[in-house]
Amino acid sequence: MSVLILALVAGAVVGLALGALGGGGSVLAVPALIYLLGFTPVAATTASLIIVTVTSATGLVAHARDGNVAWRTGVLFAAAGVIPAFLAGAATAHLPQAALTAAFAVLAAAAAVRMLRPAAPVAPQGVRPAKAAAAGAGLGAVTGFLGVGGGFLAVPALVSVLGLRMRTAVGTSLLVISVNSLAALAARSGTGGDLRWEVIAPFTAAAVLAAWDGKRLATKVSGGALQRIFAFVLLGVAAFMLADVLV
C-alpha cells in the first residue's frame, strides 16, 4: 500500500474519531505516523500538532457558528497553558525517543480508561481561578509534550472546573487546543525533524473531511458504544507501543 493511501486512511480514521467523539481522536495520530508512515517519535508528535491545530481550528469554526464557544473563558483557560505548552514543546526534542514513546503509550492507556469509566454527574460549583489555571497549565504541558489535543482532558476540566455546559465545553475546548498547539509548534520550529509534508497534508485533509462524517455517525450509533470501541482500540495501541519500547 502506498504512503499516500496509508496517510489518507489513517487521517480518515482519526477524523472519524474526532467527529464522533468530540475529543480523543488525535491520540491515534502519533502511533499512526510512527508505525504506519515511518516518522520518528519527535517528528510524529510535531506532525500531530499540525494535524491537531488544523482539525481543531476547523471544528472551532463550526462550533462558533452554532454559538457553542465561551470565548472569554476559553482564552483565559488557554492563556494558562501557553507557556507550559511552549516549554514542553521545546523540551521534547531533547528527550530519548523511547521515553517519548513510553509516555505517549501511558497517555493513550489513561485516555482509554477514562472513556471506559461511566461519567459521574458533575455538581455545579463556582469558578476557582487557581484550579482553573492549574488545569489549563497541565493541559498545555500535555499538548506540547506529546503532540495531542487533549480533548478528553479539556472537556471534563471545562465542565467541572469552569461550570460550562457539555456542548459549550466541547466547542471551547477546541479553542484551547488550537492555542496550545500553536504555542507548542512555535517552540518546535526547526527541531521537529523530517516533517514530510507530502504525508502530513493528505493526512490532515482526510482528517478534516472525515470529521464531518464522524458527526453524522454519532447521530446514528450510541455514543457509549462508540466510546467503548475506541477505548479498546486505544488500549491495544498503548500495549503495542509499550511492548515496542520494552522488548
Secondary structure, DSSP 8 states (H G I E B T S, - for coil): --HHHHHHHHHHHHHHHHHHHSSSGGGGHHHIIIIIT---HHHHHHHHHHHHHHHHHHHHHHHHHTT---HHHHHHHHHHHHHHHHHHHHHHTTS-HHHHHHHHHHHHHHHHHHHHS-----------HHHHHHHHHHHHHHHHHH----HHHHHHHHHHTT---HHHHHHHHHHHHHHHHHHHHHHTTTTS----HHHHHHHHHHHHHHHHHHHHHHHHS-HHHHHHHHHHHHHHHHHHHHHHHH-
